[in-house]
Amino acid sequence: MKTCALILGLLLLGGCGTIENLHLGPSIYGGVRQDVEWMGGQCMAGLGFLDFPFSLVLDTVLLPVTVAFALTK
């Protein structure tokens, strides 16, 4: 039970790039791209580095949605 709560908590804390991508209009692997941009800047470099694996997983899970959105543009 504690393990499930820990995993859920980590998932809720991660994926900021993906959430930003969905808010701006989904693009394919846009969360990963957002994290790479953050890592390029000095202020958000730590956030991008920590968020990257979570955004990679969430972008992959949401890939059918972002592909469908990209095809309808």
C-alpha positions as CSV (number, residue, x, y, z in Angstrom):
1,M,0.0,0.0,0.0
2,K,2.8,2.4,0.9
3,T,4.6,1.6,-2.4
4,C,1.5,2.4,-4.4
5,A,1.1,5.8,-2.6
6,L,4.8,6.6,-3.2
7,I,4.6,5.7,-6.9
8,L,1.4,7.8,-7.3
9,G,3.0,10.7,-5.5
10,L,6.1,10.6,-7.8
11,L,3.9,10.5,-10.9
12,L,1.9,13.5,-9.7
13,L,5.1,15.5,-9.0
14,G,6.7,14.6,-12.4
15,G,5.7,15.3,-15.9
16,C,5.6,19.1,-15.7
17,G,6.8,19.4,-19.3
18,T,4.0,17.2,-20.5
19,I,1.4,19.1,-18.5
20,E,2.7,22.3,-20.0
21,N,2.6,20.7,-23.5
22,L,-1.0,19.7,-23.0
23,H,-1.9,23.2,-21.8
24,L,-0.3,24.9,-24.8
25,G,-1.7,22.5,-27.4
26,P,-0.4,19.0,-27.5
27,S,2.5,18.2,-29.8
28,I,4.3,14.9,-30.2
29,Y,6.8,14.5,-27.3
30,G,6.3,18.2,-26.5
31,G,6.9,17.5,-22.8
32,V,10.3,16.1,-23.5
33,R,11.1,19.1,-25.8
34,Q,10.0,21.4,-23.1
35,D,12.3,19.8,-20.6
36,V,15.2,20.0,-23.0
37,E,14.5,23.7,-23.4
38,W,14.5,24.1,-19.6
39,M,17.8,22.2,-19.3
40,G,19.3,24.7,-21.8
41,G,18.5,27.6,-19.5
42,Q,20.3,28.2,-16.2
43,C,17.3,28.9,-14.0
44,M,15.2,25.8,-14.8
45,A,18.1,23.3,-15.6
46,G,17.5,21.3,-12.4
47,L,13.7,21.0,-13.0
48,G,14.2,19.9,-16.6
49,F,16.8,17.2,-15.6
50,L,14.5,15.8,-12.9
51,D,11.3,16.0,-14.9
52,F,12.7,14.5,-18.1
53,P,12.1,10.8,-17.3
54,F,8.6,11.5,-16.1
55,S,7.7,13.5,-19.2
56,L,9.2,10.8,-21.4
57,V,6.8,8.2,-19.8
58,L,3.8,10.5,-19.9
59,D,4.5,11.6,-23.4
60,T,4.7,8.0,-24.5
61,V,1.4,7.1,-22.7
62,L,-0.3,10.1,-24.3
63,L,1.2,9.5,-27.7
64,P,-2.1,8.3,-29.3
65,V,-3.8,11.6,-28.2
66,T,-1.0,13.8,-29.4
67,V,-0.7,12.0,-32.8
68,A,-4.5,12.4,-33.3
69,F,-4.3,16.0,-32.4
70,A,-1.3,16.5,-34.8
71,L,-3.2,14.8,-37.6
72,T,-6.3,17.0,-37.2
73,K,-4.3,20.3,-37.5
